[in-house]
Amino acid sequence: MELSARNIILSAVGFLLVAILTPIAMDELVAANTSGWESAVATVFSVVLPIVYIIGIAYSFIKDAL
């Protein structure tokens, strides 16, 4: 990956958006009403989905470096 001003600015903006939006998204996931759902679905929604979200964010930032 070439180190240019454009790449640095885009990475900084991307990190900023992730830093702002991730806590909001996690708060909404945790606060969701899952009382009528089956326990397996509620577990996947509240545990696995945030983990997949974080892995996806990490992959999107490091895929160009690999």
C-alpha positions in Angstrom: 0.0 0.0 0.0 1.4 3.4 -1.0 1.7 5.9 1.8 0.2 9.1 0.4 -1.8 12.0 1.9 -5.0 10.7 0.4 -4.6 7.3 2.1 -3.7 8.9 5.5 -6.7 11.2 5.4 -9.1 8.4 4.3 -7.8 6.2 7.1 -8.2 8.9 9.7 -11.7 9.7 8.6 -12.5 6.0 8.6 -11.1 5.5 12.1 -13.1 8.6 13.3 -16.3 7.3 11.9 -15.7 3.9 13.5 -14.9 5.5 16.8 -18.1 7.5 16.8 -20.5 5.0 15.4 -19.4 1.8 17.1 -20.5 2.8 20.7 -23.8 3.9 19.3 -24.4 0.7 17.5 -23.3 -1.5 20.5 -25.6 0.5 22.8 -28.5 -0.1 20.4 -27.7 -3.8 20.2 -27.6 -4.2 23.9 -30.7 -2.2 24.5 -32.8 -4.2 22.0 -35.9 -6.0 23.4 -35.3 -9.7 22.9 -37.8 -11.0 25.4 -40.0 -12.6 22.8 -37.1 -14.3 21.0 -35.8 -17.8 21.4 -32.7 -17.9 23.6 -30.4 -19.1 20.8 -31.4 -16.2 18.6 -31.1 -13.7 21.4 -27.6 -15.0 22.2 -26.5 -14.8 18.5 -27.9 -11.3 18.3 -26.4 -10.0 21.5 -23.0 -11.9 21.6 -22.0 -13.1 18.1 -23.2 -10.1 16.1 -21.0 -7.5 17.9 -18.0 -9.8 17.6 -18.5 -10.2 13.9 -18.9 -6.4 13.6 -15.6 -5.8 15.3 -13.8 -8.5 13.2 -15.3 -6.9 10.0 -14.1 -3.4 11.0 -10.6 -4.8 11.7 -10.5 -6.7 8.4 -11.6 -3.7 6.4 -8.7 -1.6 7.8 -6.0 -4.3 7.4 -7.1 -5.9 4.1 -5.0 -3.5 2.0 -1.9 -4.2 4.2 -2.0 -7.9 3.6 
